[in-house]
Amino acid sequence: MDWLDALPEARVLRTPAALLDYTRDESHVVGPLPRAVVRPRGVAALRELVRRAGAEGFTLVPRGAGSGKAGGCVPTPGSVVVDLSDWPGAITVNAANLSLSAPASAGLAAVKEHAEAAGLWYPPDPNSWPLCSFGGSLATNAGGPNACKYGMTRRWVLSVEALMADGEVHRFGIDSVKQNSGPDLAQWLIGSEGLFGLILGATVALLPRRREHLTVLLPLPDAGLLPGLPARLFGAGLLPSALEFWDAAVLADLRAHGPPEARRLPGEVLVLMEFDDAGCSHAGFVEALLDALGACGEQAELATGAAQREALWALRRTTSQHLKRRFPRKVSEDIVVPRDRLPAFFERLAGLDTPTVSYGHLGDGNLHVNLLDAGGLEGAALEAALAPLFALCVELGGTLSGEHGIGLAKREAFLRHADPYTVAALRAIKQALDPHGVFNAGKVL
Ligand SMILES: Cc1cc2nc3c(=O)[nH]c(=O)nc-3n(C[C@H](O)[C@H](O)[C@H](O)COP(=O)(O)OP(=O)(O)OC[C@H]3O[C@@H](n4cnc5c(N)ncnc54)[C@H](O)[C@@H]3O)c2cc1C
């Protein structure tokens, strides 16, 4: 029995069997057993944890639902995992302020459902929304298909409540889309991957619910037509709310080994796009879209009802899990290439020594490039296999991660490619906010 077992307002897990569940997330990274897992239900537990961590020199690893793909919530040696899933609190919608408040422990699915029940809409839609926590989506600044038009999670955050290294809960920001009283500390916590403090809850902005959708399945006869598609649409004055793709290899695998609905997916390469503008379901809009697509729109299929639309999105949402089942050793990246460089990127990707398959968010240049058999490689060999891909996207003005973050998985590569001034500035901020390295030390920086 030690002080951990006497923590107030918390459940503490110590058995190896219980700790084993916490050694991984959805990335290829596996960590050691943590010293303990704490599931706090009140601030008293967190205060004591922060005090002990600072004094004894261990780190606290925040964890939401563990669906992350960068190893951010994976324990480091001697760390204590803080699993926030028991953290209390209710989801409330404030229709007058067009906002919603929720605890970190809420599921993102529940957050989206509460907004919808009030006739409103919370745009962030990582494909893991049925799995991930609200807190995790904030800490990773989650993106998703809608980011193409509606941006990432940070665009919707009004205020954040977090427990910081002084052991106290602070609220950064107010419940309004207009606030300009100095630099915005709430935004520093969004996408911070648990480095600066423990997010306990947040208030986010909502929109009125969308009334119309036009969902289009666009088979392309030739992969060469894919990279120019975003520019073709934007040039015609069309901004899809989502513009996703599967390359030939991923599509063929889904067709051959995926769920029954995947068997009929058409094309050599396939695009799934959606529009939500007022009037987008009317003939005039469809005509303008087909005009913009020209010959490559000849095979376009419009989803005819809610059930078909949901089935198509379910296929897109589960593509990552499908590939993981088929290729358990896959390593999945989420690089970004500015959209005007997509033609050059796809051309040079095909020429890399390491074979890859891709799918993802074509509309914002955030591509899930997968190495299907790299998970068995150890540290340096894996770094070497990924290095040409990262070098290519950085050379083309892109970056290593569009949504999953850096965590442990991409730390080495991040430090190799990042601007030294940026790394020094981030380390100075970390030192100022968390001088004893209490929160997620060893990740990202
Ligand atoms: C099938 C699948 C599809 C996915 N699709 C997408 C996608 O489209 N877009 C996207 O962005 N991501 C996607 N992801 C990745 C992942 O789901 C998201 O990053 C998600 O936001 C992580 O939430 P989580 O609750 O699982 O966080 P975790 O995995 O538990 O943690 C993620 C990071 O956040 C930190 N953290 C968690 N909670 C807190 C907190 N309360 N305070 C401080 N730090 C915290 C952790 O320390 C860690 O660094 C996908 C994952 C899967 C498995």
PDBQT file of the ligand as one rigid body, heavy atoms in Angstrom, charges set to zero:
ROOT
HETATM    1  C1  LIG A 501     -10.635   4.328 -37.018  1.00  0.00    +0.000 C 
HETATM    2  C2  LIG A 501     -10.013   5.652 -36.609  1.00  0.00    +0.000 A 
HETATM    3  C3  LIG A 501     -10.264   6.774 -37.364  1.00  0.00    +0.000 A 
HETATM    4  C4  LIG A 501      -9.690   7.999 -36.996  1.00  0.00    +0.000 A 
HETATM    5  N1  LIG A 501     -10.002   9.104 -37.740  1.00  0.00    +0.000 NA
HETATM    6  C5  LIG A 501      -9.524  10.303 -37.363  1.00  0.00    +0.000 A 
HETATM    7  C6  LIG A 501      -9.869  11.472 -38.114  1.00  0.00    +0.000 A 
HETATM    8  O1  LIG A 501     -10.591  11.418 -39.117  1.00  0.00    +0.000 OA
HETATM    9  N2  LIG A 501      -9.376  12.654 -37.682  1.00  0.00    +0.000 N 
HETATM   10  C7  LIG A 501      -8.575  12.750 -36.570  1.00  0.00    +0.000 A 
HETATM   11  O2  LIG A 501      -8.180  13.869 -36.212  1.00  0.00    +0.000 OA
HETATM   12  N3  LIG A 501      -8.239  11.659 -35.872  1.00  0.00    +0.000 NA
HETATM   13  C8  LIG A 501      -8.688  10.448 -36.221  1.00  0.00    +0.000 A 
HETATM   14  N4  LIG A 501      -8.338   9.345 -35.500  1.00  0.00    +0.000 N 
HETATM   15  C9  LIG A 501      -7.427   9.483 -34.356  1.00  0.00    +0.000 C 
HETATM   16  C10 LIG A 501      -8.103   9.688 -32.978  1.00  0.00    +0.000 C 
HETATM   17  O3  LIG A 501      -9.340   9.036 -32.913  1.00  0.00    +0.000 OA
HETATM   18  C11 LIG A 501      -8.279  11.141 -32.632  1.00  0.00    +0.000 C 
HETATM   19  O4  LIG A 501      -7.023  11.736 -32.491  1.00  0.00    +0.000 OA
HETATM   20  C12 LIG A 501      -9.082  11.391 -31.331  1.00  0.00    +0.000 C 
HETATM   21  O5  LIG A 501      -9.313  12.767 -31.214  1.00  0.00    +0.000 OA
HETATM   22  C13 LIG A 501      -8.364  10.895 -30.088  1.00  0.00    +0.000 C 
HETATM   23  O6  LIG A 501      -9.294  10.914 -28.999  1.00  0.00    +0.000 OA
HETATM   24  P1  LIG A 501      -9.144   9.910 -27.765  1.00  0.00    +0.000 P 
HETATM   25  O7  LIG A 501     -10.173  10.272 -26.770  1.00  0.00    +0.000 OA
HETATM   26  O8  LIG A 501      -9.137   8.512 -28.210  1.00  0.00    +0.000 OA
HETATM   27  O9  LIG A 501      -7.698  10.349 -27.237  1.00  0.00    +0.000 OA
HETATM   28  P2  LIG A 501      -6.486   9.460 -26.738  1.00  0.00    +0.000 P 
HETATM   29  O10 LIG A 501      -6.042   8.547 -27.825  1.00  0.00    +0.000 OA
HETATM   30  O11 LIG A 501      -6.809   8.857 -25.443  1.00  0.00    +0.000 OA
HETATM   31  O12 LIG A 501      -5.369  10.593 -26.534  1.00  0.00    +0.000 OA
HETATM   32  C14 LIG A 501      -4.866  11.323 -27.629  1.00  0.00    +0.000 C 
HETATM   33  C15 LIG A 501      -3.887  12.403 -27.131  1.00  0.00    +0.000 C 
HETATM   34  O13 LIG A 501      -4.596  13.393 -26.389  1.00  0.00    +0.000 OA
HETATM   35  C16 LIG A 501      -4.122  13.459 -25.037  1.00  0.00    +0.000 C 
HETATM   36  N5  LIG A 501      -5.309  13.619 -24.210  1.00  0.00    +0.000 N 
HETATM   37  C17 LIG A 501      -6.433  12.841 -24.216  1.00  0.00    +0.000 A 
HETATM   38  N6  LIG A 501      -7.340  13.351 -23.373  1.00  0.00    +0.000 NA
HETATM   39  C18 LIG A 501      -6.792  14.453 -22.789  1.00  0.00    +0.000 A 
HETATM   40  C19 LIG A 501      -7.222  15.418 -21.840  1.00  0.00    +0.000 A 
HETATM   41  N7  LIG A 501      -8.445  15.345 -21.294  1.00  0.00    +0.000 N 
HETATM   42  N8  LIG A 501      -6.372  16.423 -21.498  1.00  0.00    +0.000 NA
HETATM   43  C20 LIG A 501      -5.143  16.513 -22.042  1.00  0.00    +0.000 A 
HETATM   44  N9  LIG A 501      -4.679  15.642 -22.958  1.00  0.00    +0.000 NA
HETATM   45  C21 LIG A 501      -5.489  14.635 -23.326  1.00  0.00    +0.000 A 
HETATM   46  C22 LIG A 501      -3.360  12.151 -24.814  1.00  0.00    +0.000 C 
HETATM   47  O14 LIG A 501      -2.331  12.316 -23.849  1.00  0.00    +0.000 OA
HETATM   48  C23 LIG A 501      -2.805  11.899 -26.204  1.00  0.00    +0.000 C 
HETATM   49  O15 LIG A 501      -1.636  12.662 -26.403  1.00  0.00    +0.000 OA
HETATM   50  C24 LIG A 501      -8.853   8.088 -35.853  1.00  0.00    +0.000 A 
HETATM   51  C25 LIG A 501      -8.607   6.947 -35.105  1.00  0.00    +0.000 A 
HETATM   52  C26 LIG A 501      -9.173   5.731 -35.462  1.00  0.00    +0.000 A 
HETATM   53  C27 LIG A 501      -8.886   4.522 -34.626  1.00  0.00    +0.000 C 
ENDROOT
TORSDOF 0
